[in-house]
């Protein structure tokens, strides 16, 4: 494999055009084959709606997410609402997905150039395509989630970090600060890119062979810091802390209070604060010390490895490890590799502590590590293809890319399945509630889907403590999966004794039996 080197612009443009066309096809298919919104999408849509109709400073301060993606949803809705005459919940869902799809298509550009800097244009092309096809990453790129926009900013920041550390010019560091801050304004992990770049810049300055002129070093560090602070500083000042997200703050609180093993997030109140988390939960009893402590430590490690294994499409970690060994000299030749390695290392430790202290982990949490590793996976697949081709008499050139193409096809068959097709029962329940529930009623829906499609989630519901509503509609999922942890806020014994079953909807699942049931409780 060639050393990183500039490529003819015309060939780059042809490869990028092909990538854009393929990504457009993937994202268009997903946009037209989505059954319901992702659960986190509902929270982003509501935050976007509040940004438009409320005091934006208060919304940013009190919102559960960083503001960049809700702002992107709001911007997309200004266009989508003009051309989509459907119900408001559907229109806002389409706005969120359109914002993600556009970011997902644009993502191929920085991914291609980052791969070209790390290896060569072949790795850049196949990495960008492979990331679009893998189920763990490809399915979020057109979903109503912040990951697509985050990866667009993060990939650009990584690319500029590699360029900045390879060159003597200090100005690319300003780009790292700019896009690193944008990534941070989308998700808190974005701050790791800026911190890692700063750390690598300082570490290189400590070695005589990699040291920059001190004036250049000072200007590089200042460019990185000022660009970051100018963009991210106002957000931190408004919020009063580094992040408004529940999980990092809960983790910091547990660590500061020295809680060895807090309670698992079983209540509906905790679920409402974490509307995305259909992840893997600690299955054991709540408690600290003794055998429970040892079991939870082991469970956290195996769960983290299992989620990484699934996110890497089960086998791609093997060619990634092969490439890490085969091109271990990249850590010496391309200092920017250390930025990606440092981000992955810190994130791995963080996810382990999240699993230990918070009792859950989601595959989505591992995607930034998958993003960094997919470059090595693509390089490893190409290497294996080249070695196989070398054993054949004709040495065909198509053998090497065929390995990556097979991985892309295998991933795309899962990636292009309809998004959230197993949740259609919640949407039907929401449509029923839109017709039958009144402003005097209360919808008890910890899953959020039914209340969202009923149109209630975009406005404030009456609080039970302010008065007794006319009726309470309780949405329940009877299933044999892990979702019963998200139990309704109501007393289920009271609901079953005094409530009336008003409707049921089946849920389509491959190997799970499930049913959405709706109870009405009158007061």
C-alpha positions in Angstrom: 0.0 0.0 0.0 1.4 3.4 -1.0 2.4 6.1 1.5 -0.2 8.9 1.9 0.3 11.2 -1.0 -1.7 13.8 -3.0 -4.0 12.2 -5.7 -4.9 13.7 -9.0 -7.9 16.0 -8.4 -9.9 14.7 -11.4 -9.7 11.1 -10.1 -10.7 12.2 -6.6 -13.7 14.0 -8.0 -14.8 10.9 -9.9 -14.5 8.7 -6.8 -16.3 11.2 -4.7 -19.1 11.5 -7.2 -19.5 7.8 -7.2 -19.6 7.7 -3.4 -22.2 10.5 -3.3 -24.4 8.8 -5.8 -24.3 5.5 -3.8 -24.9 7.3 -0.5 -27.8 9.1 -2.1 -29.4 5.9 -3.2 -29.0 4.3 0.3 -30.4 7.3 2.1 -33.3 7.8 -0.3 -34.3 4.1 0.1 -34.2 4.5 3.9 -36.3 7.7 3.9 -39.0 5.9 1.9 -38.9 2.7 4.0 -39.2 4.1 7.5 -42.1 2.9 9.6 -41.8 5.1 12.7 -39.4 7.6 14.2 -36.5 6.5 16.3 -37.3 6.9 19.9 -34.5 9.6 20.4 -35.8 11.4 17.3 -38.9 12.3 19.3 -36.8 14.2 21.9 -34.8 15.9 19.2 -38.0 17.0 17.4 -39.5 18.4 20.6 -36.3 20.3 21.3 -36.4 21.7 17.8 -40.0 22.7 18.2 -39.3 24.5 21.5 -36.4 26.3 19.9 -38.8 27.7 17.3 -41.6 28.6 19.8 -39.9 29.3 23.1 -37.0 31.1 24.6 -34.0 29.5 22.9 -31.7 30.2 25.8 -33.9 28.4 28.2 -34.4 25.5 25.7 -30.7 25.1 25.3 -30.1 25.3 29.1 -32.9 22.9 30.0 -32.8 20.6 26.9 -31.7 17.0 27.2 -29.4 17.2 24.2 -26.7 19.4 22.6 -28.3 21.9 20.3 -26.7 21.4 16.9 -28.9 18.6 15.7 -32.2 20.1 16.9 -31.1 23.3 15.0 -30.5 21.2 11.9 -34.0 19.6 12.3 -35.5 23.0 12.6 -33.7 24.3 9.5 -34.8 21.2 7.6 -38.4 21.6 8.8 -38.5 25.1 7.2 -38.3 23.4 3.8 -40.1 20.1 4.6 -43.2 21.7 6.1 -43.7 23.7 2.8 -43.8 20.6 0.7 -45.2 18.0 3.1 -48.9 18.5 3.9 -49.1 15.6 6.3 -49.7 15.7 10.1 -47.2 17.7 12.1 -45.6 14.7 13.8 -45.0 13.0 10.5 -43.6 16.2 8.9 -41.2 16.8 11.8 -40.1 13.2 11.6 -39.3 13.7 7.9 -37.5 16.9 8.7 -35.3 15.1 11.2 -34.6 12.2 8.8 -33.8 14.7 5.9 -31.3 16.5 8.1 -29.6 13.2 8.9 -29.7 11.9 5.4 -28.1 15.1 4.0 -25.3 14.9 6.6 -24.9 11.1 5.9 -24.4 11.8 2.2 -21.9 14.6 2.8 -20.0 12.4 5.2 -18.4 10.5 2.3 -16.2 13.6 1.5 -14.2 13.9 4.8 -14.1 10.1 5.2 -12.6 9.8 1.8 -9.9 12.4 2.4 -9.2 11.1 5.9 -8.6 7.7 4.4 -6.3 9.1 1.8 -4.2 10.8 4.4 -4.0 7.7 6.6 -3.3 5.3 3.7 -4.2 6.1 0.1 -7.2 6.9 -2.0 -8.3 3.2 -2.3 -8.7 2.9 1.4 -10.4 6.3 1.6 -13.0 5.2 -1.1 -13.7 1.7 0.3 -13.8 3.0 3.9 -16.4 5.7 3.1 -18.5 3.1 1.3 -18.2 0.4 3.9 -19.3 2.8 6.7 -22.4 3.7 4.7 -23.2 -0.1 4.4 -22.6 -1.4 7.8 -25.8 -1.9 9.7 -24.6 -0.3 13.0 -23.6 2.9 11.2 -25.6 2.8 8.0 -29.0 2.6 9.7 -28.4 5.7 11.8 -27.4 7.9 8.8 -30.9 8.4 7.6 -32.6 8.0 11.0 -33.8 10.9 13.1 -30.7 10.8 15.3 -27.8 13.0 15.8 -25.1 10.5 14.7 -25.1 11.5 11.0 -24.4 15.1 11.7 -22.0 14.2 14.5 -19.9 12.0 12.2 -19.9 14.6 9.5 -18.3 17.1 11.9 -16.1 14.5 13.6 -14.7 13.1 10.4 -13.9 16.6 9.2 -12.2 17.3 12.5 -10.2 14.1 12.4 -9.1 14.7 8.8 -8.0 18.3 9.6 -6.1 16.9 12.7 -4.2 14.5 10.5 -3.4 17.2 8.0 -2.4 19.7 10.8 -0.1 17.3 12.5 1.5 16.2 9.2 2.1 19.7 8.0 4.0 22.6 9.6 1.2 25.1 8.9 -0.7 26.2 12.1 -3.9 27.1 10.3 -5.5 23.6 9.9 -5.6 23.6 13.7 -8.2 26.3 13.6 -10.3 23.9 11.4 -9.9 21.2 14.0 -11.1 23.6 16.6 -14.0 24.7 14.5 -15.3 21.2 13.5 -14.4 19.7 16.8 -16.5 22.3 18.5 -19.4 21.6 16.0 -19.0 17.9 16.8 -19.2 18.8 20.5 -22.3 20.9 20.0 -23.8 17.8 18.5 -22.7 15.2 20.9 -20.4 15.5 24.0 -17.9 13.0 22.5 -16.8 15.7 20.1 -14.8 17.4 22.8 -12.5 14.3 22.9 -11.2 15.2 19.3 -10.1 18.6 20.3 -8.6 17.3 23.6 -6.7 14.5 21.8 -5.4 16.8 19.1 -4.1 19.2 21.8 -2.4 16.3 23.7 -0.7 14.9 20.6 0.5 18.4 19.6 2.1 18.8 23.0 3.5 15.3 23.0 5.2 15.9 19.6 6.7 19.1 20.9 8.4 17.2 23.7 10.4 15.1 21.2 13.3 16.7 19.4 12.7 14.9 16.1 9.0 16.0 15.9 9.3 19.4 17.5 8.0 22.5 15.7 9.5 26.0 16.0 8.1 27.4 19.2 6.4 30.3 17.4 4.7 27.8 15.1 3.7 25.7 18.1 2.2 28.6 20.0 0.3 29.8 16.9 -1.0 26.2 16.3 -2.2 25.8 19.9 -3.8 29.3 20.0 -5.6 28.6 16.7 -7.0 25.3 18.1 -8.0 26.8 21.4 -9.5 30.0 20.1 -11.6 28.4 17.4 -12.9 25.9 19.9 -13.7 28.4 22.6 -15.4 30.9 20.2 -17.8 28.3 19.0 -18.3 26.0 22.1 -17.8 28.6 24.8 -21.2 30.3 24.6 -22.9 26.9 24.9 -21.0 26.0 28.0 -21.8 29.4 29.5 -25.5 29.1 28.8 -25.8 25.6 30.1 -23.4 26.1 33.1 -21.7 22.7 32.6 -20.0 20.7 29.9 -23.1 18.8 28.9 -26.8 18.7 29.6 -27.1 15.0 28.8 -28.3 12.8 31.6 -25.8 9.9 31.3 -22.5 11.8 31.6 -23.8 13.9 34.4 -25.2 10.9 36.3 -21.9 9.1 35.8 -19.9 12.1 37.1 -22.3 12.3 40.1 -21.9 8.7 40.9 -18.1 8.9 40.6 -17.9 12.0 42.8 -20.1 10.5 45.4 -18.1 7.2 45.3 -21.2 5.0 44.6 -19.9 1.7 43.7 -22.9 0.3 41.9 -26.1 2.5 41.7 -29.5 1.2 40.9 -30.3 0.3 37.4 -32.5 2.7 35.4 -35.7 0.6 35.7 -38.2 3.4 36.4 -40.2 5.2 33.8 -38.8 8.5 35.1 -35.3 7.4 34.3 -36.4 6.1 30.9 -37.9 9.5 30.1 -34.6 11.1 30.8 -32.9 8.5 28.5 -35.4 8.2 25.7 -33.0 6.3 23.4 -31.9 3.5 25.5 -33.2 0.3 24.2 -29.8 -1.1 25.0 -28.4 -4.0 27.1 -29.3 -3.7 30.8 -27.7 -5.2 33.8 -29.9 -8.3 34.5 -28.9 -8.9 38.1 -30.3 -7.7 41.4 -29.8 -4.2 42.4 -27.2 -3.7 45.2 -23.6 -3.1 46.0 -20.7 -5.1 47.3 -20.2 -8.9 47.5 -20.8 -11.2 44.6 -23.0 -8.5 42.9 -20.0 -6.2 42.5 -17.8 -8.9 40.9 -20.6 -10.0 38.6 -21.3 -6.5 37.5 -17.7 -5.8 36.7 -17.6 -8.9 34.5 -20.9 -8.2 32.9 -19.8 -4.6 32.0 -16.7 -6.0 30.2 -18.4 -8.7 28.3 -21.3 -6.4 27.4 -18.9 -3.8 26.0 -17.0 -6.4 24.0 -20.3 -7.9 22.7 -21.6 -4.5 21.6 -18.3 -3.8 19.8 -18.5 -7.2 18.2 -22.0 -6.6 16.9 -21.2 -3.0 15.8 -18.2 -4.2 13.8 -20.5 -6.6 11.9 -19.1 -9.5 13.9 -16.0 -10.2 11.8 -14.5 -6.8 10.7 -12.4 -6.5 13.9 -10.2 -9.3 12.5 -9.0 -7.5 9.4 -8.7 -4.3 11.5 -6.3 -6.0 13.9 -4.4 -7.4 11.0 -4.0 -4.0 9.4 -3.0 -2.4 12.8 -0.1 -4.9 12.9 0.8 -4.7 9.2 0.8 -0.9 9.1 2.0 -0.2 12.6 4.4 2.2 11.1 1.5 4.6 10.6 1.7 5.6 14.2 5.2 6.9 13.4 4.6 8.3 9.9 1.2 9.8 10.5 1.0 11.4 14.0 -2.7 12.1 13.5 -3.3 8.4 14.0 -2.6 9.0 17.7 -5.6 11.4 17.8 -7.9 8.7 16.7 -6.3 6.1 19.0 -6.5 8.5 22.0 -10.2 9.2 21.4 -10.9 5.4 21.1 -9.0 4.7 24.3 -10.8 7.3 26.4 -14.2 6.3 24.9 -13.6 2.6 25.7 -12.8 3.4 29.4 -15.8 5.7 29.5 -18.2 3.1 28.1 -16.9 0.6 30.6 -17.6 2.9 33.5 -21.0 3.7 32.0 -21.8 -0.1 32.0 -20.5 -0.6 35.5 -22.1 2.4 37.2 -25.2 3.0 35.1 -26.0 -0.6 34.4 -26.7 -0.3 30.6 -24.9 0.0 27.3 -26.1 0.6 23.7 -24.6 -0.3 20.4 -24.9 3.3 19.4 -22.4 4.2 22.1 -19.7 2.3 20.3 -20.1 3.9 16.9 -17.2 6.4 17.2 -14.9 3.5 17.9 -16.3 1.7 14.9 -15.8 4.8 12.8 -12.1 4.9 13.7 -11.6 1.2 13.2 -13.3 0.9 9.9 -10.3 2.4 8.1 -8.1 -0.4 9.4 -10.8 -2.9 8.5 -10.9 -1.7 4.9 -7.1 -1.7 4.7 -7.0 -5.2 6.1 -9.6 -6.5 3.6 -7.6 -5.0 0.7 -4.4 -6.6 2.1 -6.0 -10.0 2.3 -7.4 -9.6 -1.2 -3.9 -8.6 -2.5 -2.3 -11.6 -0.8 -4.9 -14.0 -2.4 -4.4 -12.4 -5.8 -0.7 -12.9 -5.5 -1.2 -16.7 -5.3 -3.1 -16.8 -8.6 -1.4 -17.0 -11.9 -3.1 -14.0 -13.5 -3.1 -11.9 -10.3 -6.4 -10.3 -11.1 -6.8 -6.7 -9.8 -10.4 -7.2 -8.9 -9.7 -9.7 -6.1 -8.7 -7.1 -3.5 -11.8 -4.8 -3.9 -14.0 -7.9 -4.1 -13.3 -8.6 -0.4 -14.6 -5.1 0.6 -17.5 -5.3 -1.9 -18.7 -8.6 -0.3 -18.6 -6.9 3.1 -20.6 -4.0 1.8 -23.2 -6.2 0.2 -23.5 -8.3 3.3 -24.0 -5.2 5.5 -26.3 -3.5 3.0 -28.8 -6.3 3.1 -29.4 -5.5 6.8 -28.9 -1.8 6.5 -31.6 -1.4 3.9 -34.3 -3.2 5.9 -37.2 -0.8 6.8 -36.3 1.3 9.8 -38.2 0.5 13.0 -40.7 -1.7 11.2 -41.4 -3.6 14.5 -42.8 -0.4 16.1 -45.8 0.2 13.8 -48.2 -0.7 16.6 -47.2 2.4 18.6 -47.9 4.6 15.6 -51.4 3.1 15.1 -52.1 3.6 18.8 -51.0 7.3 18.4 -53.4 7.8 15.5 -56.2 6.3 17.6 -55.4 8.6 20.5 -55.3 11.6 18.2 -58.9 10.9 17.3 -60.2 10.0 20.8 -58.1 11.8 23.5 -59.0 15.3 24.5 -57.2 18.2 26.1 -58.6 17.2 29.5 -57.0 13.7 29.3 -53.5 12.5 30.1 -51.5 10.0 28.1 -49.2 7.8 30.2 -46.7 6.6 27.6 -43.1 5.9 28.7 -42.2 4.8 25.2 -43.2 8.2 23.7 -44.2 6.9 20.3 -48.0 6.8 20.8 -48.1 10.2 22.4 -45.9 11.6 19.7 -48.1 10.4 16.8 -51.1 11.6 18.8 -49.6 15.1 18.5 -49.3 15.5 22.2 -45.5 15.3 22.5 -45.1 18.6 20.7 -47.0 20.4 23.5 -47.1 20.3 27.2 -49.4 17.8 28.8 -51.3 18.6 32.0 -49.4 17.5 35.0 -51.2 15.0 37.3 -50.2 16.9 40.4 -52.0 20.1 39.1 -55.3 18.3 39.1 -57.0 15.1 38.2 -57.6 14.6 34.5 -60.8 13.4 33.0 -59.1 10.2 31.8 -55.7 8.6 31.7 -54.7 6.5 28.7 -52.0 4.0 29.6 -49.9 2.6 26.8 -48.3 -0.8 27.5 -46.2 -3.2 25.5 -46.8 -6.9 26.3 -43.7 -8.7 25.0 -41.0 -11.2 25.9 -38.1 -8.7 25.2 -36.4 -6.3 27.6 -38.8 -3.4 27.1 -41.0 -4.2 30.1 -38.3 -2.3 32.1 -39.9 0.8 30.7 -43.1 0.4 32.8 -45.8 3.0 32.8 -45.7 5.7 35.5 -49.1 4.6 36.7 -49.6 1.9 39.4 -50.1 -1.1 37.2 -52.2 -2.9 39.9 -54.6 0.1 39.9 -54.7 0.2 36.1 -55.5 -3.5 35.8 -58.2 -3.3 38.5 -59.9 -0.1 37.5 -58.9 0.4 33.9 -60.7 -0.7 30.7 -58.9 -2.3 27.8 -59.9 -0.1 24.9 -57.8 -1.4 22.0 -54.8 -3.6 21.0 -52.4 -3.5 18.1 -50.1 -6.3 17.0 -46.4 -5.7 16.6 -44.4 -7.3 13.8 -41.3 -9.0 15.0 -39.1 -11.7 13.7 -38.7 -13.9 16.7 -40.5 -12.0 19.4 -44.2 -12.0 20.4 -45.5 -8.5 21.2 -48.7 -6.5 21.4 -49.5 -2.9 22.1 -52.4 -2.5 24.5 -54.2 0.7 25.5 -56.0 1.0 28.8 -58.4 3.8 29.8 -58.7 4.8 33.5 -61.5 7.2 34.4 -61.6 9.5 37.4 
